[in-house]
Amino acid sequence: MVVAVIAVVAVGLAAWALVRPAKTSSSADSATPTYTDAQRADSKAKICTAFNTVRTGVSQNTNLVPPGGPDDVTGALAVAANARLSLYDGGQYLLARLDPSTAPELADAVRAFGNTLMDIGAASTAGAQNSDPQQAGRLRDADAANTTITNLCK
C-alpha cells in the first residue's frame, strides 16, 4: 500500500512538472550587464588607443612609395603586401581589443571599421583596385567610420 501511494505521488509530481509554465528569469538575471564609470572609461581609452595605432599603421603602409620608384616591381609588390597586411591585421587587432564595457555607439563604429578594413584588405589581396566600385564603397565606409570613431574618441 505504501509503495502504491509513493508511486501515485511520483506520477503526480512528474505530470505537474511537465505541465507547469517554464520558469522565467528575473529581470535582474536577464538585464544587460552594468559597468562602472571607471570600466567604461578604461575600455574607451583602450579601444581609442588601439584605433589610433591601427589608423597610423594603415595610413603609413597604404601611402608608401616603392623604394626604387615606379619601375621597382619587387618594391611595389612589397609595398602592396604591407598595405594589405596593415588593413587586414589592423581590423583583427581592433576587434580583438574591443571590450564588452565599451559604449555601444563606439563599439558599433569600431566593429564596422575593423570589419571594413578586413574587407578592403581581403579584396585587395584578391586583386580589387581602389577604382573598383565595390572597393571604392568600402573605402568610403572606412573613411566614414574613421571620422565617427575619431569624434567619439575625443
C-alpha positions in Angstrom: 0.0 0.0 0.0 2.8 2.5 0.9 4.5 1.7 -2.4 1.3 2.5 -4.3 0.9 5.9 -2.6 4.6 6.8 -3.3 4.1 5.8 -7.0 0.9 7.9 -7.3 2.7 10.9 -5.7 5.6 10.4 -8.0 3.4 10.3 -11.1 1.5 13.3 -9.9 4.7 15.3 -9.4 6.0 14.3 -12.8 2.8 15.3 -14.5 2.8 18.7 -12.7 6.5 19.3 -13.7 5.5 18.6 -17.4 2.5 21.0 -17.5 3.6 23.9 -15.3 4.8 27.0 -17.1 8.6 27.3 -17.6 10.3 29.5 -15.0 11.3 32.8 -16.5 14.4 34.5 -15.3 14.0 37.6 -13.2 14.6 41.0 -14.8 17.9 41.2 -12.9 19.1 37.9 -14.4 18.3 38.9 -18.0 19.4 42.5 -17.8 22.3 43.8 -19.7 25.4 43.8 -17.5 26.2 47.1 -15.9 29.7 48.6 -15.8 31.2 51.2 -13.6 32.2 54.6 -15.0 35.9 53.5 -14.5 35.3 50.4 -16.5 33.7 52.4 -19.3 36.5 55.0 -19.3 39.2 52.2 -19.3 37.5 50.4 -22.2 37.2 53.7 -24.2 40.8 54.6 -23.6 41.9 51.1 -24.6 39.9 51.0 -27.8 40.8 54.6 -28.8 44.5 53.8 -28.3 44.1 50.7 -30.4 42.2 52.7 -33.1 45.0 55.3 -33.2 47.6 52.7 -33.6 45.7 51.0 -36.4 44.9 54.2 -38.1 48.6 55.3 -38.1 49.7 51.9 -39.3 47.2 51.8 -42.1 48.0 55.4 -43.2 51.7 54.8 -43.2 51.6 51.4 -45.1 49.0 52.4 -47.7 50.9 55.5 -48.7 54.4 54.1 -49.1 56.2 54.5 -52.3 58.4 51.7 -53.7 62.0 52.5 -52.9 63.1 52.1 -56.5 60.4 54.2 -57.9 57.6 53.2 -60.2 59.7 50.7 -62.1 60.6 48.7 -59.0 58.3 45.7 -59.4 59.6 43.9 -56.3 59.4 47.1 -54.2 55.8 47.7 -55.5 54.8 44.2 -54.5 56.3 44.6 -51.1 54.6 47.9 -50.5 51.3 46.4 -51.7 51.7 43.4 -49.4 52.4 45.7 -46.4 49.3 47.8 -47.2 47.1 44.6 -47.3 48.6 43.3 -44.1 48.1 46.5 -42.3 44.5 46.6 -43.4 43.6 43.1 -42.6 45.6 42.7 -39.4 44.5 46.2 -38.2 40.9 45.2 -38.5 41.6 42.0 -36.5 43.6 43.9 -33.9 40.7 46.4 -33.3 38.1 43.7 -33.0 40.3 41.7 -30.5 40.8 44.8 -28.4 37.1 45.6 -28.1 35.9 45.3 -24.6 32.3 44.4 -23.6 32.1 47.6 -21.4 32.8 49.8 -24.4 29.9 52.2 -25.0 27.6 50.7 -27.7 27.9 53.6 -30.1 31.7 53.4 -30.0 31.8 49.6 -30.1 29.5 49.5 -33.2 31.6 52.0 -35.0 34.8 50.1 -34.2 33.3 46.8 -35.3 32.2 48.4 -38.6 35.6 50.0 -39.1 37.5 46.8 -38.2 35.4 44.6 -40.5 35.6 47.1 -43.3 39.4 47.2 -43.0 39.5 43.4 -43.3 37.1 43.5 -46.3 39.3 46.1 -48.0 42.5 44.0 -47.3 40.9 40.8 -48.5 39.5 42.4 -51.7 42.9 44.0 -52.4 44.6 40.6 -51.9 42.1 39.2 -54.5 43.1 42.0 -56.9 40.5 44.6 -56.4 41.6 48.1 -57.3 40.6 51.3 -55.4 38.7 52.4 -58.6 36.5 49.3 -58.5 33.1 50.5 -57.4 32.7 47.9 -54.6 36.2 48.7 -53.3 35.6 52.4 -53.6 32.4 51.9 -51.5 34.4 50.1 -48.8 37.0 52.9 -48.8 34.2 55.4 -48.3 32.7 53.3 -45.5 36.1 53.1 -43.8 36.5 56.9 -44.1 33.1 57.5 -42.5 33.8 55.0 -39.7 37.2 56.6 -39.2 35.5 60.1 -38.8 32.9 58.7 -36.4 35.4 57.0 -34.2 37.7 60.0 -34.2 34.9 62.1 -32.9 33.8 59.6 -30.3 37.4 59.2 -29.0 37.7 63.0 -28.3 
